[in-house]
Amino acid sequence: MKKGEIYTGKVLKVGFPNRGIAEIYDEDSAMPLFLRVKDVLPGQTIRARIIKKRAGRPEGSLVEVTERAEYECESQCNVFPDCGGCAYQTVPYEKQLEIKSGMIRELLGSAIGEERFERIYKGIIPSPRRLEYRNKMEFTFGNPVKDGPLTLGMHRRHGFHDILPAGGCLLVDKDVRLIVSFTESFFREKNIPFYHRMNHTGFLRHLLVRKGAGSGEILLDLITTSADEYKGLIDEWADGIRSLELDGTLTGILHTKNDSPADAVVDQGTDTIFGRNYFYEKILGLNFKITPFSFFQTNTLGAEKLYETAMSMISDINNKTVYDLYCGTGTITSVIAKRAGRAIGVEIVPEAVDAARENAEENKIKNVEFICGDVLKVLDEMPCPPDMIVLDPPRDGVNPRAMKKILSYGVNEILYISCKPTSLARDLPVMIENGYDPSEIRCVDMFPATTGVETVCLLTMGG
């Protein structure tokens, strides 16, 4: 098996991060071989090119799908599969859940033992919405091919330069699709250049759209370079947005300047063109004030399922102190505070902490406190010891040095909420070695049509 050779085989299974294992045959040896390939589905027959070896196993790049899996259906999206936003557009929803459960079973079963996993795994909870569930999307200005028309949309899968149109994106609702289509047409007709990431010229960069599933409020932020000659044009665009017939309520239109060479939204100054610079979202009876760049779960109704699931797994916390580490804007902290004696959230992003404090005040929650800082450092200065700890870390998981301090408290229960199962699989053995037994694992499908899944694991001291 040499680099560059192409083989045909059938995909046996897929694992995180969307890496399939295909069984192929080497004609020379007439023996079955196994190849890692991304962007495939179990049951497909594929052709793949060998690109390298990792850990003794060959890796390949997908050349083509020669035979679809028997369960596959037609995609409803007109840019699938070129857009990298959705991997499971052709997979019926129940099959999506089955595939994700299989991924979790293999990954966490390897981390803690298959027998233990099967004993404590309680399955995956479906998303209340299968489509149009995202409350936030960040769209990029560019073109689908070199010298092509101005386009507002998503990066082509595995592509850096090409931008595919998102006016028909099924992950957002029709208000967002209408706003995206209008914005693309408006600036295309005016012949306004987009920002070229290679030569650092141009004006239009991104459009950030947030819409509350519970409140129906809409907040827009147009991100451009700081060129002044288009100021009047932005006002004209905003007037056009305000004239659109939307089901939701447009609460704010913002303009953020960003001259950073990085292909990311960097706030180098934001002006409010219309309305206010935040919107409200409702979750489990609580109101949350959300600014353009503050973190909030992208699937509101799914987040309600996630938090209900998390709260159902823990024991009585009445009159107890609970740490919520990596708390973001304090959504789960506030939910915990409704049942706990005291809740303390820790978050490193100052804007998120400010929002968390405002949200607690908005909801008249008195028994909650938010501390701004790195969990690793803040744990040395906490006002009181915890009776329970909730971990909701970023994708990379818990800092190993912070984990050591967390485990040193010796609390009876730790609830780990993971958006990246591979990080949870890395952290679980460390926690087990320090006396914690996983006692229950549940998943919540927060990201239908994609490979992502949220996993909640309860660990108890001594089992």
C-alpha positions as CSV (number, residue, x, y, z in Angstrom):
1,M,0.0,0.0,0.0
2,K,1.7,3.1,-1.2
3,K,1.0,6.8,-1.0
4,G,-1.1,8.0,-3.9
5,E,-2.7,4.6,-4.7
6,I,-6.5,4.4,-4.9
7,Y,-8.5,1.6,-3.3
8,T,-12.2,0.7,-3.3
9,G,-13.9,-0.5,-0.1
10,K,-16.9,-0.3,2.1
11,V,-17.2,1.9,5.2
12,L,-17.7,-0.2,8.3
13,K,-18.2,2.5,10.9
14,V,-17.4,6.1,11.7
15,G,-15.9,7.7,14.8
16,F,-15.0,11.2,16.0
17,P,-14.1,13.5,14.4
18,N,-16.1,12.1,11.5
19,R,-13.4,9.7,10.5
20,G,-14.7,6.5,8.9
21,I,-13.0,3.1,8.9
22,A,-13.2,1.5,5.4
23,E,-12.5,-2.1,4.7
24,I,-10.5,-2.4,1.5
25,Y,-8.7,-5.3,-0.2
26,D,-5.1,-5.4,-1.3
27,E,-5.1,-7.4,-4.5
28,D,-1.5,-8.4,-4.1
29,S,-2.0,-10.0,-0.7
30,A,-5.7,-10.7,-1.0
31,M,-6.1,-9.6,2.6
32,P,-8.5,-7.1,4.0
33,L,-7.0,-3.8,5.1
34,F,-8.5,-1.0,7.0
35,L,-8.3,2.7,6.0
36,R,-9.2,5.9,7.9
37,V,-11.2,8.2,5.7
38,K,-13.0,11.5,6.5
39,D,-16.4,12.6,5.3
40,V,-18.0,9.2,4.8
41,L,-21.0,7.3,6.2
42,P,-21.2,3.7,7.4
43,G,-22.5,1.5,4.6
44,Q,-21.1,3.6,1.7
45,T,-18.8,2.0,-0.9
46,I,-16.0,4.5,-1.6
47,R,-12.9,5.1,-3.6
48,A,-10.1,6.6,-1.5
49,R,-6.5,7.7,-2.1
50,I,-3.8,6.8,0.3
51,I,-2.3,10.0,1.7
52,K,-0.2,8.9,4.8
53,K,0.1,6.6,7.7
54,R,-0.7,7.5,11.3
55,A,-0.1,5.1,14.3
56,G,0.6,2.3,11.8
57,R,-2.8,2.6,10.1
58,P,-3.1,4.2,6.6
59,E,-5.2,7.3,6.1
60,G,-6.9,8.2,2.9
61,S,-8.8,11.1,1.2
62,L,-12.2,10.5,-0.3
63,V,-12.2,10.4,-4.1
64,E,-15.8,9.5,-4.7
65,V,-18.7,7.6,-3.2
66,T,-19.5,4.8,-5.7
67,E,-22.5,3.4,-3.9
68,R,-24.6,5.1,-1.3
69,A,-25.6,3.5,2.0
70,E,-29.0,1.8,1.8
71,Y,-30.6,4.2,4.3
72,E,-29.5,7.5,2.6
73,C,-32.1,9.9,1.3
74,E,-32.0,13.0,-0.9
75,S,-30.6,16.2,0.6
76,Q,-32.9,19.2,1.0
77,C,-29.9,21.6,0.8
78,N,-28.9,22.9,-2.6
79,V,-25.2,23.2,-1.7
80,F,-24.7,19.8,0.0
81,P,-22.2,18.2,0.1
82,D,-19.9,21.0,-1.0
83,C,-20.6,23.1,2.1
84,G,-18.9,21.8,5.1
85,G,-21.6,22.8,7.6
86,C,-23.6,19.5,7.5
87,A,-22.3,16.0,7.2
88,Y,-25.6,14.1,7.7
89,Q,-28.0,15.9,5.3
90,T,-28.7,12.6,3.5
91,V,-29.2,10.6,6.7
92,P,-32.7,10.1,8.2
93,Y,-32.8,11.5,11.7
94,E,-33.2,8.3,13.6
95,K,-30.2,6.9,11.8
96,Q,-28.2,10.1,12.7
97,L,-28.9,9.3,16.4
98,E,-27.9,5.7,15.9
99,I,-24.6,6.7,14.3
100,K,-23.8,9.2,17.0
101,S,-24.6,6.7,19.7
102,G,-22.2,4.3,18.0
103,M,-19.5,6.9,18.0
104,I,-20.0,7.6,21.7
105,R,-20.1,3.8,22.5
106,E,-16.8,3.2,20.8
107,L,-15.0,6.2,22.1
108,L,-16.1,6.2,25.8
109,G,-16.2,2.4,25.9
110,S,-12.6,2.4,25.0
111,A,-11.9,5.0,27.7
112,I,-13.7,3.4,30.6
113,G,-14.3,-0.2,29.5
114,E,-17.1,-1.5,27.3
115,E,-18.9,-3.3,30.1
116,R,-18.9,-0.3,32.4
117,F,-20.1,1.9,29.6
118,E,-23.0,-0.3,28.6
119,R,-24.1,-0.4,32.3
120,I,-24.3,3.4,32.7
121,Y,-25.1,4.7,29.2
122,K,-28.8,5.9,29.0
123,G,-28.9,6.8,25.3
124,I,-29.3,10.0,23.3
125,I,-32.1,12.6,23.6
126,P,-33.3,14.0,20.2
127,S,-33.2,17.7,19.4
128,P,-36.7,19.3,19.6
129,R,-36.0,20.7,16.2
130,R,-34.2,18.8,13.4
131,L,-33.8,21.8,11.1
132,E,-33.9,25.6,11.6
133,Y,-32.5,25.2,15.1
134,R,-29.5,27.5,15.2
135,N,-29.9,30.8,17.0
136,K,-26.5,32.1,15.8
137,M,-24.7,31.9,12.4
138,E,-21.7,33.7,11.2
139,F,-21.6,34.2,7.4
140,T,-18.6,35.2,5.3
141,F,-18.4,37.4,2.2
142,G,-16.4,36.1,-0.7
143,N,-17.0,34.3,-4.0
144,P,-17.7,30.7,-5.0
145,V,-14.8,30.7,-7.5
146,K,-12.1,33.1,-8.4
147,D,-13.5,36.3,-10.0
148,G,-17.0,35.0,-9.3
149,P,-19.9,37.1,-8.1
150,L,-20.0,38.4,-4.5
151,T,-21.5,35.7,-2.3
152,L,-22.5,35.7,1.4
153,G,-22.4,32.2,2.9
154,M,-20.2,29.4,4.2
155,H,-16.7,28.1,3.4
156,R,-16.6,25.3,0.9
157,R,-15.7,22.0,2.7
158,H,-11.9,21.7,3.1
159,G,-11.7,25.0,1.3
160,F,-10.3,28.3,2.5
161,H,-11.1,30.7,-0.3
162,D,-14.4,29.6,-1.8
163,I,-17.6,30.8,-0.3
164,L,-20.9,29.1,-1.1
165,P,-24.2,30.9,-0.9
166,A,-26.2,30.4,2.3
167,G,-29.6,31.9,1.4
168,G,-31.1,28.4,1.5
169,C,-29.3,27.2,4.7
170,L,-31.6,24.8,6.5
171,L,-29.9,25.2,9.9
172,V,-31.4,28.7,10.3
173,D,-35.0,29.9,10.0
174,K,-36.6,31.8,7.1
175,D,-36.0,35.2,8.7
176,V,-32.2,34.6,8.7
177,R,-32.3,33.2,5.2
178,L,-34.2,36.3,4.0
179,I,-31.7,38.6,5.7
180,V,-28.7,36.8,4.2
181,S,-30.3,36.8,0.7
182,F,-31.1,40.5,0.9
183,T,-27.6,41.4,2.2
184,E,-25.9,39.5,-0.6
185,S,-28.1,41.0,-3.3
186,F,-27.7,44.6,-1.9
187,F,-23.9,44.6,-1.8
188,R,-23.6,42.7,-5.1
189,E,-25.7,45.3,-6.9
190,K,-23.6,48.1,-5.4
191,N,-20.4,46.2,-6.5
192,I,-18.8,46.5,-3.1
193,P,-15.6,44.4,-2.7
194,F,-15.2,41.7,-0.1
195,Y,-12.1,41.5,2.0
196,H,-9.5,39.3,0.3
197,R,-7.7,37.3,2.9
198,M,-4.5,36.9,0.9
199,N,-3.8,40.5,-0.2
200,H,-5.7,42.2,2.7
201,T,-7.8,44.5,0.5
202,G,-11.6,45.0,0.3
203,F,-14.4,45.9,2.6
204,L,-17.0,43.3,3.4
205,R,-16.0,40.5,5.8
206,H,-18.8,38.8,7.8
207,L,-22.5,39.0,8.8
208,L,-23.3,37.8,12.3
209,V,-27.0,36.9,12.8
210,R,-28.6,35.9,16.1
211,K,-32.2,35.1,16.6
212,G,-33.8,34.0,19.9
213,A,-35.9,30.8,19.5
214,G,-37.8,31.6,22.7
215,S,-38.0,35.4,22.3
216,G,-38.1,35.8,18.5
217,E,-35.7,38.8,18.8
218,I,-33.1,39.3,16.0
219,L,-29.7,41.0,16.3
220,L,-27.5,41.7,13.3
221,D,-23.8,42.7,13.1
222,L,-22.1,43.6,9.8
223,I,-18.4,43.2,10.1
224,T,-16.2,45.2,7.7
225,T,-12.8,46.8,7.4
226,S,-12.6,50.4,8.7
227,A,-12.8,52.0,5.2
228,D,-14.9,55.2,5.6
229,E,-16.1,55.7,2.0
230,Y,-19.0,53.2,2.5
231,K,-20.5,54.7,5.7
232,G,-23.6,56.0,3.9
233,L,-24.0,52.7,2.1
234,I,-24.2,50.8,5.4
235,D,-27.0,53.1,6.6
236,E,-28.8,52.3,3.3
237,W,-28.4,48.6,3.9
238,A,-29.7,48.9,7.4
239,D,-32.8,50.8,6.1
240,G,-33.4,47.9,3.7
241,I,-33.1,45.3,6.4
242,R,-35.6,47.2,8.5
243,S,-38.1,47.2,5.6
244,L,-38.1,43.4,5.3
245,E,-41.2,41.5,6.4
246,L,-39.8,39.3,9.2
247,D,-41.7,37.0,11.6
248,G,-39.3,37.9,14.4
249,T,-38.6,41.3,15.9
250,L,-35.5,43.2,14.7
251,T,-34.0,44.6,17.9
252,G,-30.6,45.8,16.8
253,I,-28.3,46.4,13.8
254,L,-24.6,46.8,14.5
255,H,-21.5,47.6,12.5
256,T,-18.2,46.2,13.7
257,K,-14.8,47.3,12.3
258,N,-12.1,44.6,11.9
259,D,-8.8,45.2,10.2
260,S,-7.2,42.1,11.6
261,P,-5.6,39.8,8.9
262,A,-7.0,36.7,10.6
263,D,-10.1,35.1,9.0
264,A,-12.1,35.6,12.2
265,V,-14.5,38.2,13.7
266,V,-12.4,40.5,15.8
267,D,-14.1,43.4,17.5
268,Q,-12.1,46.5,16.9
269,G,-15.0,48.9,17.6
270,T,-18.7,48.4,17.2
271,D,-21.3,51.1,16.4
272,T,-25.1,50.7,16.9
273,I,-26.9,51.7,13.7
274,F,-30.3,50.8,14.9
275,G,-31.9,49.7,18.2
276,R,-29.7,48.2,20.9
277,N,-26.6,46.1,20.9
278,Y,-28.1,43.0,22.5
279,F,-31.2,40.8,22.4
280,Y,-33.0,38.6,24.9
281,E,-33.4,34.8,24.8
282,K,-35.6,32.7,27.1
283,I,-34.6,29.3,28.4
284,L,-36.4,27.3,31.2
285,G,-38.3,30.3,32.3
286,L,-35.2,32.6,32.6
287,N,-34.3,35.6,30.5
288,F,-30.8,36.0,29.1
289,K,-29.3,39.1,27.7
290,I,-27.0,38.2,24.8
291,T,-24.5,40.5,23.0
292,P,-23.0,39.8,19.5
293,F,-20.0,38.0,20.7
294,S,-21.1,36.4,24.0
295,F,-21.3,32.6,24.2
296,F,-24.7,31.0,24.3
297,Q,-25.8,27.5,23.3
298,T,-26.6,27.7,19.6
299,N,-29.6,25.4,19.9
300,T,-31.9,27.0,22.4
301,L,-34.6,24.3,22.6
302,G,-31.8,21.7,22.7
303,A,-30.1,23.6,25.5
304,E,-33.3,23.3,27.5
305,K,-33.2,19.5,27.0
306,L,-29.5,19.6,28.0
307,Y,-30.0,21.5,31.2
308,E,-33.1,19.5,32.2
309,T,-31.0,16.3,31.6
310,A,-28.1,17.6,33.6
311,M,-30.3,18.6,36.5
312,S,-32.1,15.3,36.5
313,M,-28.8,13.4,36.9
314,I,-27.5,15.1,40.1
315,S,-28.6,14.5,43.7
316,D,-30.2,17.0,46.1
317,I,-28.2,20.2,46.1
318,N,-30.5,22.1,48.4
319,N,-28.5,24.3,50.8
320,K,-25.2,23.2,49.1
321,T,-22.5,25.1,47.3
322,V,-22.0,24.3,43.6
323,Y,-19.1,25.4,41.4
324,D,-19.9,25.9,37.7
325,L,-16.5,26.0,36.1
326,Y,-16.2,27.4,32.5
327,C,-19.7,28.9,33.0
328,G,-19.9,31.2,29.9
329,T,-22.8,33.6,30.3
330,G,-24.0,31.7,33.3
331,T,-27.0,29.9,31.8
332,I,-26.5,26.6,33.6
333,T,-25.2,28.4,36.7
334,S,-28.5,30.3,37.0
335,V,-30.5,27.1,36.5
336,I,-28.4,25.4,39.2
337,A,-29.0,28.3,41.6
338,K,-32.7,27.7,41.5
339,R,-32.1,24.5,43.3
340,A,-28.8,25.0,45.2
341,G,-28.0,27.0,48.3
342,R,-25.2,28.8,46.5
343,A,-23.9,28.7,42.9
344,I,-20.5,30.1,41.9
345,G,-19.6,30.4,38.2
346,V,-16.1,30.9,36.9
347,E,-15.3,32.2,33.4
348,I,-12.3,33.7,31.8
349,V,-14.0,36.0,29.2
350,P,-14.8,39.3,30.9
351,E,-17.8,40.1,28.6
352,A,-19.4,36.8,29.4
353,V,-19.0,37.4,33.1
354,D,-20.6,40.8,32.8
355,A,-23.5,39.3,30.9
356,A,-23.8,36.5,33.5
357,R,-24.1,39.1,36.3
358,E,-26.6,41.1,34.4
359,N,-28.7,38.0,33.6
360,A,-28.7,37.0,37.3
361,E,-29.9,40.4,38.2
362,E,-32.5,40.3,35.4
363,N,-33.9,37.1,36.8
364,K,-33.6,38.2,40.4
365,I,-31.3,35.4,41.4
366,K,-29.6,36.3,44.6
367,N,-27.7,33.2,45.5
368,V,-25.3,33.2,42.6
369,E,-21.8,34.7,42.2
370,F,-19.6,35.0,39.1
371,I,-15.8,35.3,39.1
372,C,-13.8,36.3,36.1
373,G,-10.5,34.5,35.6
374,D,-8.7,31.4,34.5
375,V,-10.1,28.3,36.4
376,L,-6.5,27.1,37.1
377,K,-5.7,30.3,39.0
378,V,-9.2,31.2,40.4
379,L,-9.5,27.9,42.3
380,D,-6.7,29.1,44.6
381,E,-8.9,32.1,45.6
382,M,-12.4,30.7,45.9
383,P,-14.5,32.1,48.7
384,C,-15.7,28.7,50.0
385,P,-15.2,25.0,49.2
386,P,-17.8,23.3,47.0
387,D,-20.2,20.4,47.8
388,M,-20.5,19.6,44.1
389,I,-18.8,20.7,40.8
390,V,-20.1,21.2,37.3
391,L,-17.6,21.2,34.5
392,D,-18.6,22.6,31.1
393,P,-15.2,23.2,29.5
394,P,-14.3,24.4,26.0
395,R,-13.7,21.9,23.2
396,D,-10.1,21.1,24.4
397,G,-11.5,19.9,27.8
398,V,-10.1,20.7,31.2
399,N,-6.6,21.9,31.7
400,P,-4.7,19.0,33.3
401,R,-3.3,21.2,36.0
402,A,-6.8,22.6,36.7
403,M,-8.1,19.1,36.8
404,K,-5.7,18.2,39.6
405,K,-7.0,21.0,41.7
406,I,-10.6,20.2,40.9
407,L,-10.2,16.5,42.0
408,S,-8.4,17.6,45.2
409,Y,-11.7,19.0,46.6
410,G,-13.0,15.4,46.9
411,V,-16.6,16.4,46.3
412,N,-19.1,13.5,46.1
413,E,-20.4,14.4,42.6
414,I,-18.9,16.0,39.5
415,L,-21.1,16.6,36.5
416,Y,-19.1,16.9,33.3
417,I,-20.9,18.4,30.3
418,S,-18.8,17.9,27.1
419,C,-19.2,19.4,23.6
420,K,-16.3,17.3,22.3
421,P,-16.4,13.6,23.3
422,T,-12.7,13.1,22.5
423,S,-11.8,15.5,25.3
424,L,-14.2,13.8,27.7
425,A,-12.6,10.4,26.8
426,R,-9.2,11.9,27.6
427,D,-10.3,13.3,31.0
428,L,-12.3,10.3,32.3
429,P,-9.4,7.9,33.0
430,V,-7.7,10.6,35.0
431,M,-10.8,11.1,37.1
432,I,-11.3,7.4,37.6
433,E,-7.7,7.1,38.8
434,N,-8.5,9.7,41.4
435,G,-11.4,7.7,42.9
436,Y,-14.3,8.9,40.7
437,D,-16.6,6.4,39.0
438,P,-18.8,7.3,36.0
439,S,-22.3,6.5,37.2
440,E,-24.4,7.8,34.4
441,I,-23.9,9.0,30.8
442,R,-26.5,10.6,28.6
443,C,-26.2,12.4,25.3
444,V,-28.3,15.3,23.9
445,D,-28.4,15.9,20.2
446,M,-27.7,19.6,20.0
447,F,-26.5,19.6,16.4
448,P,-28.8,17.7,14.0
449,A,-27.4,17.1,10.5
450,T,-23.9,17.4,11.8
451,T,-21.5,15.0,13.6
452,G,-21.6,16.9,16.9
453,V,-23.3,15.7,20.0
454,E,-23.3,16.9,23.6
455,T,-22.5,14.4,26.3
456,V,-23.3,14.6,30.0
457,C,-21.4,12.3,32.5
458,L,-22.0,12.1,36.2
459,L,-19.1,10.9,38.3
460,T,-19.4,10.0,41.9
461,M,-16.7,9.5,44.5
462,G,-16.2,5.9,45.2
463,G,-19.1,4.9,42.9
